[in-house]
Amino acid sequence: MHTQTQLAEYRMAERHAQAQAYRLAKAAKPERELRTRIGWTLVEVGLRLATPAPATT
């Protein structure tokens, strides 16, 4: 096989892999939003636990 043909096939495979990685990264975006909501919920719960209870007299 010619060198130019092999190089073209290699570049095509590399671009295909990059496109696949981009699609996977784009599909993973909603996870980040869920992770952010869970994180802020944990912060809120931690603040509630850290706040002293009002004194009852």
SVG drawing of the C-alpha trace seen along z (x, -y; Angstrom):
<svg xmlns="http://www.w3.org/2000/svg" viewBox="-38 -31 43 33">
<polyline fill="none" stroke="black" stroke-width="0.4" points="0.0,0.0 1.2,-3.5 2.4,-5.7 0.0,-8.5 -3.0,-6.1 -1.9,-4.8 -1.5,-8.3 -4.9,-9.3 -6.5,-6.2 -4.6,-7.0 -5.9,-10.7 -9.4,-9.5 -9.3,-7.1 -8.0,-9.8 -10.7,-12.3 -13.3,-9.6 -11.9,-9.0 -12.0,-12.7 -15.6,-13.0 -16.6,-10.0 -14.8,-11.6 -16.7,-14.9 -20.0,-13.0 -19.3,-11.2 -18.3,-14.5 -21.4,-16.3 -23.6,-13.4 -22.0,-13.6 -22.9,-17.2 -26.2,-16.5 -24.2,-14.5 -22.3,-17.7 -25.6,-19.5 -26.8,-16.7 -23.5,-16.6 -23.7,-20.4 -27.3,-20.1 -26.2,-17.2 -23.2,-19.2 -25.2,-22.3 -27.7,-20.1 -24.9,-18.7 -23.7,-22.2 -27.1,-23.2 -27.5,-20.1 -24.1,-20.7 -24.9,-24.4 -28.2,-23.3 -26.3,-20.8 -23.5,-23.3 -26.0,-26.0 -26.6,-25.8 -30.2,-25.1 -32.1,-27.9 -31.9,-27.7 -35.2,-26.8 -35.7,-28.2"/>
</svg>
